[in-house]
Amino acid sequence: MPLNGTHAAAGTADGGFASVPRGPRTAAGAVRAACEPTAGPSGGPREPKPRLTGLEQRILAFEARWWRASGAKTQAIADELDLTPEQYYQHLARLIDHPESAAEQPAVVRRLREARDRRKRAH
């Protein structure tokens, strides 16, 4: 098969060449192909699932624990998560809006969202 810009020759195990598709011929076709979602198991578009990282899971589990004294919690943040309190609360603020957080720790996320909403209403 001649090389016409849409196929490239690739070596096969027996030393011959096979035609391998190279993709869209135009820049617009390349952009369109890159933007189209791949098909999911049901044939429909596959939605990317946002996943929590290991650190994010540990932060949510950490926040689920009951803390009587803020000093103990501050020290535990440094000891257990190796984060400063500022880093911890920045992660936590982002996590309460992460779609997977509510599935991971629904009670914690609900409590944190309610506390955030109360603070917003107070200001």
Secondary structure, DSSP 8 states (H G I E B T S, - for coil): ----SSEEEEE-TTS-EEEEE---SSHHHHHHHHHS--B-TTSSB--------HHHHHHHHHHHS--S-HHHHHHHIIIII---HHHHHHHHHHHTTSHHHHHH-HHHHHHHHHHHHHHHHH-
